[in-house]
Amino acid sequence: MEVTFLGTSGAIPTIERNPSAILLRRDGERFLFDVGEGTQRQMMRYSTGFDITAIFLTHLHGDHILGLPGLLQTLESIEREAPLTIYTPIGTGENITQLLTATETDPKYPVSIQEVNPDEVAVDHDEYRIQAFETNHRTQSVGYAFIETERKGRFDRERAEELGVPVGPKFQQLHEGRSIELDDGTVVHPDQVVGDPRPGRRVVYTGDTRPSDTTVSVATDADLLVHEAMFTQESTDRARQTGHSTSREAAEIARRADVDRLALTHVSSRYGNDTSEIEAEARERTDVEVFVPDDGTTLTIPYPDQD
């Protein structure tokens, strides 16, 4: 699993930072979260590929959606045929339809717009789910959590052989949770040779939001929390007025949720390309690994139990 930060700026882009967009890649699938202006160019620049599985919008402010028509038109130009679903907060689907209509974006491949409620599972796959959750912004908004299903426990081959299980199909049957019977009538059960289920990975993306207990709940033990941090602490009042967070507030959320890593994004253009103060204030509040990704930063998300 990899996360590529395609756009890390706040509402106003800078020379170094594009508006909001991140791409999560897992086993050949590509999930795009927010589509700020110029996202398709960032995808070319950072070689993410255009084979998008689905698009997830956190809210409809321009810096999160204005790249959508251009991207869909590009997918048309490269002869995409696969259906594409765009997930968007409840009550905003018609607005997306109007945006695409106004820009004469009517691709030949099927495009569906699906509204999601907070706490709704938008995508339910055997190996993962993508769940919306409530955020606190100035408009209808949600964040998204990518949550992998628990994996099977490790198979103890040495113990299985000690119990007399022959190498072959019976190994797989036990690993799949089925008891087996040996030639002498002995029954071997899965819990004798298979360890406890192993956790999958969890990546949480807030979009724009004030600090929220809901984010803490959803992000608990996450491998990566991508939380907006538009301002430093001196602009706390401004953050409250505009429905954003300071880096210190984002760090407090990460500390409470006990995440492994915290990526601070949606940084105001007032800081230019110097994010040292943003990072420093966050580190004062948490021992979690904190960083402000640049556009193009790609982060590998290992399994929690990976050696």
SERO-4910 file (N, C-alpha, C, O; in steps of 0.05 Angstrom, whole numbers):
BEGIN
 pado doro    nc1    nc2    nc3   cac1   cac2   cac3    cc1    cc2    cc3    oc1    oc2    oc3
  Met    A     17    -24      0      0      0      0     18     25      0     37     27     15
  Glu    A     11     44    -17     25     69    -19      6     92    -20    -16     90    -31
  Val    A     14    115     -7     -1    139     -9     17    160    -22     39    165    -13
  Thr    A      6    173    -43     21    194    -57      5    220    -53    -19    222    -58
  Phe    A     20    240    -43      8    266    -38     10    283    -63     31    292    -70
  Leu    A    -13    287    -77    -13    301   -102    -17    331    -98     -9    347   -115
  Gly    A    -30    339    -76    -35    367    -70    -37    371    -40    -53    359    -27
  Thr    A    -19    389    -30    -17    393     -1    -22    421      8    -18    428     32
  Ser    A    -30    439    -10    -35    467     -4    -63    471      8    -81    454      5
  Gly    A    -66    494     20    -93    503     28   -108    513      4   -103    504    -18
  Ala    A   -127    531      9   -144    540    -13   -129    553    -36   -138    551    -59
  Ile    A   -107    567    -30    -92    580    -51    -67    564    -57    -51    559    -39
  Pro    A    -63    555    -82    -39    540    -88    -14    558    -87    -16    582    -88
  Thr    A      9    545    -85     34    559    -87     50    547   -110     41    528   -122
  Ile    A     74    558   -115     91    546   -136     98    518   -129    100    501   -147
  Glu    A    101    512   -103    110    485    -95     87    466    -89     90    442    -90
  Arg    A     63    477    -82     41    461    -72     15    465    -88      6    487    -92
  Asn    A      3    443    -96    -22    443   -110    -45    440    -90    -40    432    -68
  Pro    A    -70    447    -98    -92    443    -80    -97    413    -75    -84    396    -87
  Ser    A   -115    407    -56   -117    381    -44   -123    358    -62   -140    359    -80
  Ala    A   -107    337    -59   -112    311    -72    -91    291    -61    -68    297    -59
  Ile    A   -101    267    -54    -82    245    -47    -92    220    -61   -115    216    -65
  Leu    A    -73    203    -68    -79    178    -81    -69    155    -65    -45    154    -57
  Leu    A    -86    136    -59    -79    112    -45    -79     89    -64    -99     84    -78
  Arg    A    -57     75    -65    -54     52    -83    -51     26    -67    -34     25    -49
  Arg    A    -67      6    -74    -66    -19    -60    -70    -42    -80    -92    -44    -92
  Asp    A    -50    -59    -83    -52    -83   -100    -65    -76   -127    -82    -91   -136
  Gly    A    -56    -55   -140    -65    -49   -167    -89    -31   -168    -96    -21   -189
  Glu    A   -103    -27   -145   -126     -9   -145   -116     19   -136    -97     21   -121
  Arg    A   -129     40   -147   -121     67   -141   -146     83   -133   -166     85   -147
  Phe    A   -144     94   -109   -167    109    -98   -158    138    -95   -138    144    -82
  Leu    A   -173    156   -106   -166    185   -106   -184    199    -87   -209    198    -89
  Phe    A   -172    214    -68   -187    229    -48   -183    259    -53   -161    269    -49
  Asp    A   -205    272    -61   -206    300    -69   -191    304    -95   -172    290   -102
  Val    A   -200    324   -110   -189    329   -137   -186    359   -141   -202    371   -156
  Gly    A   -166    371   -127   -162    399   -131   -153    406   -159   -145    388   -174
  Glu    A   -155    431   -166   -147    440   -192   -119    431   -200   -101    433   -184
  Gly    A   -117    420   -224    -91    411   -233    -83    383   -224    -60    375   -228
  Thr    A   -101    368   -212    -94    341   -201    -84    323   -224    -66    308   -220
  Gln    A    -97    325   -247    -88    307   -269    -59    312   -277    -45    293   -284
  Arg    A    -51    337   -276    -23    343   -282     -4    332   -261     17    321   -267
  Gln    A    -13    333   -236      3    322   -214      6    291   -217     26    280   -211
  Met    A    -15    279   -227    -15    250   -231      5    243   -253     19    222   -251
  Met    A      7    259   -273     27    255   -294     55    260   -283     74    245   -287
  Arg    A     58    282   -268     84    290   -258     96    269   -240    120    264   -240
  Tyr    A     78    256   -223     88    237   -203     82    208   -211     85    190   -194
  Ser    A     74    204   -236     72    177   -247     55    158   -231     63    135   -226
  Thr    A     32    167   -223     14    150   -208     -4    133   -226    -15    113   -216
  Gly    A     -6    140   -251    -24    126   -269    -52    137   -267    -60    149   -246
  Phe    A    -68    132   -288    -95    143   -289   -117    122   -285   -141    128   -287
  Asp    A   -109     98   -279   -128     76   -276   -142     78   -248   -137     62   -231
  Ile    A   -159     98   -245   -172    104   -220   -194     84   -214   -211     80   -232
  Thr    A   -195     73   -191   -216     54   -183   -241     69   -174   -263     62   -182
  Ala    A   -237     90   -159   -260    107   -149   -249    133   -139   -225    136   -133
  Ile    A   -267    153   -138   -260    180   -128   -277    186   -104   -301    180   -103
  Phe    A   -265    198    -83   -278    205    -58   -275    235    -53   -252    244    -50
  Leu    A   -297    249    -51   -296    278    -46   -304    283    -16   -324    272     -7
  Thr    A   -288    299     -3   -294    305     25   -315    327     28   -332    326     46
  His    A   -314    347     10   -333    369      9   -330    383    -17   -312    377    -33
  Leu    A   -347    403    -22   -349    415    -48   -336    443    -50   -343    457    -69
  His    A   -318    450    -32   -303    475    -36   -285    472    -61   -275    450    -66
  Gly    A   -281    493    -75   -268    492   -101   -240    479   -100   -233    465   -119
  Asp    A   -225    484    -79   -198    474    -78   -197    443    -75   -176    431    -74
  His    A   -221    431    -72   -222    402    -69   -236    388    -93   -236    363    -95
  Ile    A   -248    404   -111   -263    391   -133   -259    402   -161   -268    390   -180
  Leu    A   -245    425   -163   -244    438   -189   -227    423   -209   -228    429   -233
  Gly    A   -212    403   -200   -197    386   -219   -213    363   -230   -204    348   -247
  Leu    A   -238    360   -220   -254    337   -228   -261    336   -257   -257    316   -271
  Pro    A   -273    358   -269   -280    357   -297   -257    351   -315   -259    334   -333
  Gly    A   -234    364   -311   -211    359   -328   -201    331   -326   -194    319   -346
  Leu    A   -201    319   -302   -192    292   -299   -210    273   -314   -201    255   -328
  Leu    A   -237    276   -311   -255    259   -324   -253    261   -355   -256    241   -369
  Gln    A   -248    285   -364   -245    289   -393   -219    276   -403   -218    264   -425
  Thr    A   -198    276   -387   -173    263   -394   -177    233   -395   -168    219   -414
  Leu    A   -192    222   -376   -198    193   -377   -213    186   -402   -210    164   -413
  Glu    A   -231    204   -411   -245    199   -436   -225    199   -459   -227    182   -477
  Ser    A   -206    217   -459   -187    220   -481   -169    195   -483   -161    188   -505
  Ile    A   -163    182   -461   -146    158   -461   -163    133   -463   -153    111   -458
  Glu    A   -188    137   -470   -207    115   -477   -212     96   -454   -213     72   -457
  Arg    A   -217    108   -431   -226     91   -408   -253     79   -415   -270     92   -428
  Glu    A   -257     54   -407   -282     41   -411   -295     32   -385   -319     30   -383
  Ala    A   -279     28   -364   -289     18   -339   -307     39   -325   -301     63   -327
  Pro    A   -328     31   -312   -345     50   -297   -329     64   -275   -309     53   -265
  Leu    A   -337     88   -268   -324    103   -247   -346    114   -228   -365    126   -237
  Thr    A   -342    109   -202   -360    120   -182   -346    143   -167   -323    141   -159
  Ile    A   -362    165   -164   -353    188   -149   -369    189   -123   -394    192   -124
  Tyr    A   -356    187   -100   -370    188    -75   -368    216    -64   -347    229    -65
  Thr    A   -391    226    -54   -392    254    -45   -411    256    -21   -429    240    -19
  Pro    A   -408    276     -4   -425    277     20   -455    279     13   -462    289     -8
  Ile    A   -471    269     31   -500    270     28   -509    298     22   -501    317     35
  Gly    A   -527    300      2   -538    326     -5   -522    342    -26   -530    364    -32
  Thr    A   -500    330    -35   -483    345    -54   -481    333    -82   -468    344    -99
  Gly    A   -494    311    -86   -493    297   -112   -502    314   -135   -489    314   -156
  Glu    A   -524    329   -131   -534    346   -153   -515    368   -160   -513    375   -184
  Asn    A   -500    378   -140   -480    399   -146   -458    388   -164   -449    402   -182
  Ile    A   -450    363   -159   -429    351   -175   -440    347   -204   -425    352   -223
  Thr    A   -464    338   -206   -477    335   -232   -476    361   -247   -470    362   -271
  Gln    A   -484    383   -233   -484    409   -246   -456    418   -255   -453    431   -276
  Leu    A   -436    412   -238   -408    419   -245   -400    405   -271   -388    418   -289
  Leu    A   -407    380   -273   -399    365   -297   -415    374   -321   -405    375   -344
  Thr    A   -440    381   -317   -457    391   -339   -447    418   -349   -445    422   -373
  Ala    A   -440    436   -330   -431    462   -338   -405    462   -354   -400    479   -370
  Thr    A   -389    441   -349   -363    439   -364   -365    419   -387   -345    412   -399
  Glu    A   -390    411   -393   -395    393   -415   -379    367   -413   -367    357   -432
  Thr    A   -377    358   -388   -363    333   -383   -383    310   -383   -398    306   -364
  Asp    A   -383    296   -405   -403    274   -409   -388    250   -422   -392    244   -446
  Pro    A   -371    237   -407   -354    216   -419   -371    192   -428   -393    187   -418
  Lys    A   -359    176   -446   -373    153   -456   -373    130   -435   -392    114   -435
  Tyr    A   -353    129   -419   -352    108   -398   -373    116   -376   -377    140   -371
  Pro    A   -384     96   -362   -405    102   -342   -394    117   -318   -374    108   -307
  Val    A   -406    139   -310   -399    153   -286   -423    154   -268   -445    164   -276
  Ser    A   -420    145   -243   -442    147   -224   -434    164   -200   -410    163   -192
  Ile    A   -452    179   -190   -447    196   -167   -463    185   -143   -487    183   -144
  Gln    A   -449    178   -122   -462    165    -99   -457    182    -74   -435    187    -66
  Glu    A   -479    190    -62   -477    206    -37   -473    187    -14   -483    165    -13
  Val    A   -457    196      6   -451    180     29   -457    196     55   -451    220     57
  Asn    A   -470    183     74   -474    194    100   -450    190    118   -434    171    113
  Pro    A   -446    207    138   -425    201    157   -431    174    170   -454    167    175
  Asp    A   -410    159    176   -411    132    187   -420    111    168   -424     88    176
  Glu    A   -424    118    143   -432     99    123   -408     86    110   -388     99    104
  Val    A   -410     60    105   -389     46     90   -394     50     60   -413     40     49
  Ala    A   -377     66     48   -380     72     20   -373     48      2   -387     42    -17
  Val    A   -351     35      9   -342     11     -7   -338    -11     13   -323     -9     33
  Asp    A   -350    -34      8   -348    -58     25   -336    -80      9   -351    -93     -6
  His    A   -311    -85     12   -296   -106     -3   -288   -128     17   -287   -124     41
  Asp    A   -283   -152      6   -275   -174     23   -250   -167     39   -247   -176     62
  Glu    A   -232   -152     27   -206   -147     40   -204   -119     53   -184   -114     67
  Tyr    A   -223   -102     49   -222    -75     61   -250    -62     59   -268    -71     46
  Arg    A   -252    -40     74   -275    -23     71   -266      6     71   -246     12     83
  Ile    A   -281     23     57   -276     52     58   -300     65     70   -322     65     59
  Gln    A   -296     76     94   -318     86    110   -316    117    113   -295    128    118
  Ala    A   -339    129    109   -341    158    113   -345    164    143   -355    147    158
  Phe    A   -336    187    151   -341    195    179   -345    225    181   -336    240    163
  Glu    A   -358    233    202   -366    261    205   -342    279    210   -325    272    227
  Thr    A   -341    301    196   -321    322    202   -335    348    207   -359    351    203
  Asn    A   -320    368    217   -331    393    226   -320    416    210   -300    428    217
  His    A   -332    422    187   -324    443    170   -347    463    166   -367    460    180
  Arg    A   -344    481    148   -365    502    145   -387    494    126   -405    509    119
  Thr    A   -386    469    116   -405    459     97   -409    429    101   -396    418    118
  Gln    A   -426    417     85   -430    388     87   -404    375     80   -393    378     58
  Ser    A   -393    359     99   -367    347     94   -364    321    109   -378    315    128
  Val    A   -346    304     98   -339    279    111   -309    274    108   -297    286     90
  Gly    A   -298    257    124   -272    246    119   -275    217    111   -298    206    110
  Tyr    A   -253    203    105   -254    175     96   -232    159    110   -210    168    114
  Ala    A   -240    135    118   -221    116    130   -219     91    113   -239     79    107
  Phe    A   -195     85    104   -190     60     89   -181     39    110   -159     42    122
  Ile    A   -197     19    114   -193     -1    135   -191    -29    123   -211    -39    113
  Glu    A   -168    -41    126   -165    -69    116   -178    -89    136   -178    -84    160
  Thr    A   -188   -111    125   -198   -132    141   -175   -147    155   -153   -148    145
  Glu    A   -181   -158    178   -161   -174    192   -151   -197    174   -167   -208    159
  Arg    A   -126   -203    176   -114   -225    160   -112   -250    177   -113   -249    201
  Lys    A   -110   -272    163   -107   -298    177    -82   -297    195    -63   -283    189
  Gly    A    -83   -312    216    -59   -315    233    -38   -331    218    -43   -343    197
  Arg    A    -13   -329    228      9   -344    216      5   -374    220     -2   -383    241
  Phe    A     11   -389    198     10   -418    200     36   -429    210     58   -423    200
  Asp    A     34   -445    231     58   -457    243     63   -484    231     53   -505    240
  Arg    A     79   -484    209     84   -509    195     99   -530    212     92   -553    212
  Glu    A    118   -520    228    133   -539    245    115   -553    264    117   -577    268
  Arg    A     96   -538    277     77   -551    296     59   -570    281     52   -591    292
  Ala    A     50   -563    257     32   -580    242     46   -607    236     34   -628    238
  Glu    A     71   -605    228     86   -630    222     90   -647    247     89   -671    246
  Glu    A     94   -634    270     97   -648    295     71   -663    302     72   -685    314
  Leu    A     48   -652    294     23   -665    300     16   -686    279     -4   -700    281
  Gly    A     34   -689    259     30   -710    240     14   -702    215      6   -719    199
  Val    A     10   -676    211     -4   -667    187     14   -669    163     36   -657    163
  Pro    A      6   -683    143     23   -686    119     24   -660    103      5   -645    101
  Val    A     48   -655     92     50   -631     75     32   -633     51     31   -654     38
  Gly    A     17   -612     46     -2   -613     23    -28   -598     29    -28   -579     45
  Pro    A    -50   -607     17    -75   -593     19    -86   -589     48    -99   -569     54
  Lys    A    -79   -608     66    -89   -605     93    -77   -580    107    -90   -569    125
  Phe    A    -54   -572     99    -43   -546    109    -62   -523    103    -68   -507    120
  Gln    A    -70   -522     78    -87   -501     69   -114   -502     83   -125   -481     91
  Gln    A   -125   -526     86   -151   -529    100   -150   -518    128   -168   -504    137
  Leu    A   -128   -525    142   -125   -515    170   -122   -484    170   -134   -471    187
  His    A   -107   -474    151   -103   -445    150   -128   -430    144   -132   -407    151
  Glu    A   -146   -444    130   -172   -432    123   -193   -435    145   -216   -426    142
  Gly    A   -185   -448    167   -203   -450    190   -218   -476    192   -238   -478    207
  Arg    A   -210   -496    176   -225   -522    177   -208   -543    191   -184   -546    186
  Ser    A   -221   -557    209   -208   -580    222   -203   -602    202   -218   -605    183
  Ile    A   -182   -619    207   -177   -641    189   -173   -667    206   -167   -665    230
  Glu    A   -177   -689    193   -174   -715    206   -150   -730    194   -149   -732    169
  Leu    A   -132   -740    211   -109   -755    201   -117   -784    196   -139   -793    204
  Asp    A    -99   -799    183   -105   -827    176   -110   -844    201   -125   -863    200
  Asp    A    -99   -836    224   -103   -852    248   -127   -843    264   -132   -853    286
  Gly    A   -143   -825    252   -167   -815    265   -164   -791    283   -184   -780    292
  Thr    A   -139   -782    287   -134   -758    303   -145   -733    288   -141   -730    264
  Val    A   -159   -716    303   -169   -691    291   -151   -668    300   -145   -664    323
  Val    A   -143   -653    280   -126   -629    286   -144   -604    280   -155   -602    258
  His    A   -145   -586    299   -161   -562    296   -144   -538    288   -120   -537    295
  Pro    A   -155   -519    274   -140   -496    265   -125   -481    288   -103   -472    284
  Asp    A   -138   -479    311   -125   -463    333   -100   -476    344    -85   -464    360
  Gln    A    -95   -501    335    -71   -515    344    -46   -507    327    -24   -510    336
  Val    A    -51   -497    303    -29   -491    285    -31   -463    272    -13   -456    257
  Val    A    -52   -448    278    -55   -422    266    -56   -401    289    -71   -404    308
  Gly    A    -40   -380    286    -39   -359    306    -63   -341    305    -81   -345    289
  Asp    A    -63   -321    323    -85   -302    324    -87   -286    298    -67   -281    285
  Pro    A   -111   -277    291   -114   -260    267    -96   -235    269    -91   -225    291
  Arg    A    -85   -227    247    -67   -204    246    -81   -179    235    -97   -181    216
  Pro    A    -76   -156    247    -90   -132    238    -82   -124    210    -60   -128    202
  Gly    A   -101   -112    196    -95    -99    170    -86    -71    175    -80    -63    197
  Arg    A    -84    -56    153    -75    -28    155    -99     -9    155   -120    -15    144
  Arg    A    -94     14    166   -115     35    168   -103     62    161    -83     71    174
  Val    A   -114     75    141   -106    102    133   -131    120    135   -152    113    124
  Val    A   -128    142    148   -150    160    153   -144    188    141   -123    199    147
  Tyr    A   -162    198    126   -159    224    113   -183    242    121   -206    235    117
  Thr    A   -176    265    134   -198    281    145   -210    301    125   -233    309    128
  Gly    A   -195    309    104   -204    333     90   -203    357    108   -187    357    127
  Asp    A   -219    377    103   -219    401    119   -237    398    144   -259    389    141
  Thr    A   -226    404    167   -242    400    192   -230    414    216   -206    419    217
  Arg    A   -247    420    234   -238    427    261   -231    401    276   -240    380    267
  Pro    A   -216    403    298   -211    378    313   -237    365    322   -256    379    329
  Ser    A   -237    339    322   -262    325    326   -258    299    342   -239    284    336
  Asp    A   -275    294    361   -274    268    376   -279    245    356   -269    223    360
  Thr    A   -296    250    336   -301    229    316   -276    221    302   -271    197    297
  Thr    A   -259    240    295   -234    233    282   -217    216    300   -204    197    291
  Val    A   -216    223    326   -201    207    345   -210    178    345   -194    159    344
  Ser    A   -236    174    346   -248    147    346   -241    132    321   -232    109    323
  Val    A   -245    144    298   -240    131    273   -210    125    268   -203    104    257
  Ala    A   -193    143    277   -165    141    272   -149    125    293   -125    122    291
  Thr    A   -163    116    314   -148    101    335   -132     78    324   -142     61    310
  Asp    A   -106     79    330    -87     58    321    -82     59    291    -72     39    280
  Ala    A    -89     80    278    -84     81    249    -55     81    242    -38     91    258
  Asp    A    -48     70    220    -20     70    210    -13     97    200     11    106    201
  Leu    A    -33    112    189    -28    139    179    -53    155    182    -75    147    173
  Leu    A    -50    178    194    -71    198    196    -63    222    179    -42    235    185
  Val    A    -78    229    159    -74    252    142    -93    274    152   -117    272    146
  His    A    -83    293    167   -101    313    180    -93    341    170    -69    347    168
  Glu    A   -112    356    164   -106    384    155    -94    399    178   -100    395    202
  Ala    A    -76    418    172    -63    435    191    -57    462    177    -35    468    170
  Met    A    -78    477    174    -76    500    157    -59    523    170    -47    538    156
  Phe    A    -60    524    196    -47    546    210    -29    537    233    -31    515    242
  Thr    A    -12    556    242      2    552    267    -16    563    290    -37    574    285
  Gln    A     -7    559    314    -23    566    337    -31    595    340    -52    602    351
  Glu    A    -14    613    329    -20    641    331    -45    649    315    -56    670    320
  Ser    A    -54    631    297    -77    636    281   -101    619    290   -118    612    274
  Thr    A   -102    612    316   -123    595    326   -151    607    321   -169    593    312
  Asp    A   -154    633    325   -180    645    321   -188    643    292   -211    638    286
  Arg    A   -169    648    274   -175    645    246   -183    617    238   -201    613    222
  Ala    A   -170    597    250   -176    569    245   -205    563    254   -220    550    239
  Arg    A   -213    574    277   -240    569    286   -261    582    268   -281    571    262
  Gln    A   -255    607    259   -273    621    242   -278    608    215   -300    609    204
  Thr    A   -257    595    205   -258    583    178   -262    553    178   -263    541    157
  Gly    A   -265    541    201   -270    512    202   -246    495    196   -248    474    185
  His    A   -222    505    204   -197    491    200   -184    484    226   -194    491    248
  Ser    A   -160    472    225   -145    463    248   -117    476    248   -106    481    226
  Thr    A   -106    479    271    -78    486    273    -62    461    274    -73    439    279
  Ser    A    -36    463    270    -19    439    271    -18    427    299    -17    403    302
  Arg    A    -20    444    319    -19    434    346    -45    419    352    -44    398    366
  Glu    A    -68    429    342    -93    415    346    -93    388    332   -103    368    342
  Ala    A    -82    387    308    -80    362    293    -63    342    308    -69    318    309
  Ala    A    -41    352    319    -23    334    334    -36    323    359    -32    300    367
  Glu    A    -53    339    372    -68    329    395    -87    307    388    -90    287    402
  Ile    A   -100    309    365   -117    288    355   -100    262    350   -109    240    358
  Ala    A    -77    265    338    -60    242    332    -50    229    358    -49    205    360
  Arg    A    -44    246    378    -35    235    404    -58    219    417    -53    197    427
  Arg    A    -82    230    417   -104    216    430   -111    190    415   -119    171    428
  Ala    A   -108    191    389   -115    167    373    -92    147    372    -96    124    363
  Asp    A    -69    154    382    -46    136    383    -39    125    355    -36    101    352
  Val    A    -38    143    336    -31    135    308     -1    131    306     14    140    323
  Asp    A      7    117    285     35    112    280     48    137    267     70    145    275
  Arg    A     35    149    248     46    172    234     24    192    228      1    186    223
  Leu    A     32    218    229     14    240    224     25    257    201     47    267    203
  Ala    A     10    259    179     17    276    157      0    301    158    -25    299    159
  Leu    A     13    324    159     -1    350    161     -4    362    133     17    367    120
  Thr    A    -28    366    124    -33    377     97    -51    401     98    -58    411    119
  His    A    -58    411     73    -75    434     70    -62    459     85    -76    473     99
  Val    A    -36    462     80    -21    483     93    -26    510     79    -25    511     55
  Ser    A    -32    531     94    -38    557     83    -14    567     67      9    563     74
  Ser    A    -20    581     45      1    593     28     17    614     43     38    621     33
  Arg    A      7    624     65     22    645     80     48    635     90     66    651     96
  Tyr    A     51    608     92     77    597    102     96    591     79    119    582     84
  Gly    A     88    596     54    105    591     32    114    562     32     97    544     35
  Asn    A    140    558     28    149    530     28    165    523     54    178    503     55
  Asp    A    162    541     73    175    536     99    155    526    119    140    542    131
  Thr    A    154    500    123    134    488    141    147    481    168    135    466    183
  Ser    A    171    491    174    185    484    198    169    490    223    169    475    242
  Glu    A    155    513    223    140    521    247    115    503    250    108    496    272
  Ile    A    103    496    227     80    477    228     89    451    241     75    441    260
  Glu    A    111    440    232    120    415    243    129    417    272    123    400    289
  Ala    A    143    439    279    154    443    306    131    444    326    133    432    348
  Glu    A    110    459    320     88    461    339     73    435    343     65    428    365
  Ala    A     71    419    321     59    393    324     75    374    342     64    360    358
  Arg    A    101    375    338    118    357    353    119    364    383    125    347    400
  Glu    A    111    388    390    110    395    418     87    381    432     87    379    457
  Arg    A     68    371    417     43    360    428     42    329    427     24    317    439
  Thr    A     60    317    412     58    288    409     85    275    403    103    288    393
  Asp    A     87    250    411    111    235    404    107    219    378    126    205    369
  Val    A     84    222    366     78    209    341     97    220    319    105    244    321
  Glu    A    105    204    300    121    213    278    104    234    262     83    227    252
  Val    A    114    258    260    100    280    247    116    290    223    140    293    224
  Phe    A    102    295    201    115    307    178     95    323    161     71    317    161
  Val    A    105    343    146     90    357    126     99    347     99    121    354     91
  Pro    A     83    331     85     92    321     60     94    342     38     78    361     39
  Asp    A    112    340     21    113    356     -3     95    344    -24     88    320    -22
  Asp    A     87    359    -44     73    348    -67     92    327    -79    116    333    -84
  Gly    A     82    304    -85     98    282    -96    109    263    -76    119    242    -84
  Thr    A    108    269    -50    117    251    -30    100    225    -31     76    226    -32
  Thr    A    114    202    -33    100    176    -33    109    161     -8    133    157     -3
  Leu    A     89    151      6     94    138     32     84    109     30     62    104     22
  Thr    A    102     90     36     94     62     37     83     56     65     94     64     85
  Ile    A     60     42     65     47     34     90     51      4     95     37    -12     82
  Pro    A     69     -4    112     74    -32    117     52    -44    135     38    -29    149
  Tyr    A     50    -70    135     32    -83    155     43    -78    183     67    -77    187
  Pro    A     25    -75    202     34    -70    230     53    -90    241     70    -84    257
  Asp    A     50   -116    232     66   -137    243     89   -145    224    102   -165    228
  Gln    A     94   -128    204    115   -134    185    142   -132    198    149   -112    211
  Asp    A    159   -152    194    185   -153    206    204   -134    191    228   -132    198
***
